[in-house]
Amino acid sequence: MNDTDHKLFDPELIRRYDTSGPRYTSYPTAVQFHDGFGEADYREAAARSNAAGGPLSLYVHIPFCDTVCFYCACNKVVTKDRGKARPYLDDVYQEMALQSALFDDGRPVDQLHWGGGTPTFLSHDEMRELMRKTGEHFALKSDDTGEYSIEIDPREADAATIRLLREIGFNRISLGVQDFDPVVQKAVNRIQSFEETKEVVDTAREQDFHGVSLDLIYGLPFQTRERFMKTLDRVVELDPDRLSIFNYAHLPQRFKPQRRIASDDLPSPAEKLDILGSTIEYLLDAGYVLIGMDHFAKPDDPLATAQREGTLHRNFQGYSTHAECDMVAMGVSSISQVGGAFSQNVKELDRYHDALANGRLPIEKGLVTTEEDALRRHVITELICHFRLSIPAVEARFGIDFRKHFADALADLKTMADDDLLHLAADEIVVEPRGRLLIRNICMAFDEYHGTLDGQRFSRVI
């Protein structure tokens, strides 16, 4: 590790800036969505999307899980009854029909993602059917050039499942690992062996998947620096293309499963910082690039390439290489980003079914973005993706005097500049290496809504 890399992690600085804040997978963030947004607004947004044209990104939410992981804060339905998938898929197909009717034929699907829950809760026949139905309604690519990804629970997928996923068109997989330590696994009710995880990864390599991503969580009960480094030894042995190292946010008052985790069993704040700092050092030494916040990738991965070329984007799937795509999302709780608007579906299965049974899109809330939102979203995206912002480029694009328009934000950034988190030049803002972990704090300065929000709605920055 070189001197620049060492500057990424300053424990004392992180302690001072460790507050709660958005992850900026959207701007405005989802907490700004309101129930005044309805189906008519979404149809107008789809018309604007068609007028602009371009490729689409599709997301399908499969909410079912066989068992509950105690740390989970996702919208899921825990059940061992596999029969629950059938009526849900029928509802998804109905939504698919309603959604596809709003978009011009032939708009290519450059990006596709199945998330959850556990998408592989579905049977092999159901997964084939879901992909086939998707292709009947949208212009899926058949030449393997799209980015078609799926979240995998290795406890729910064996080599045959991975071969099936490749057969029906997936070319990227994301695996939940969290931690390989058996004590930690028992405490969070997720028993997952290295061997079954390796079988999935090895099969993905054999089947020529374009990329394998692994998700880990730090801050779980009984974790220590020493134990987590042993997990990283096993992770690097698997040689993933991308890694996400998420901070566990313990909010038992909001997420019922987390009440099964005793606060006294969680690592102390100092131990968590030690785990994070050691993890960053370990992964940088292993040859990974810190993309931003808690995401790492190999230098030749498309995310790292997009960052170097200035084309990296951020959406509800996290960092993305498809900035030009409008996202059409289907399933309970899913969020679409279409034609300058955000739209979120209802979260309950019965309400989802009832809306579709009555021929309505199951929209619960949303937001039409303003010109000011577009400006601030651009600034935040440039900073969180590329750690650099050209002030003249923003002024030319949006017709503003940057320093007048963002006088308050620049005043907030002055303290951060004094702490060497960033450099404020006459024509640009450059995030320094030690500011990259705290990029959410820097982005908050440009968030028009942040001062009005309840901090408990967000995870802590570190």
ABEGO torsion letter per residue (X at the ends): XBAAAAAABBAAAAAAABBBBBAGABOBBAAABBAABBAAAAAAAAAAAAAAEEBBBBBBBBABBABBBAABABBBBBBABAAAAAAAAAAAAAAAAAAAAABBBGBBBABBBBBOEBAAABBAAAAAAAAAAAAAABBBBAAGABBBBBBBBAAABBAAAAAAAAAAGBABBBBBAGBABAAAAAAAGBBBBAAAAAAAAAAAAAAGBABBBBBBBBGBBGBBAAAAAAAAAAAAAAGBABBBBBBBBBBAAABAAAAABBAAABBBAAAAAAAAAAAAAAAAAAGBBBAEEABBBBAABAAAAAAAAGABBBBAAEBBABAABBBBBBEBGBBBBBGGBBBBBBABAAAAAAAAAAGBBABABEBBBBAAAAAAAAAAAAAAAAGBBBAAAAAAAAGBBAAAAAAAAAAAAAAAAAAGABBBBAABBBBBAAAAAAAAAAAAAABAAAAABBAAABBBAX
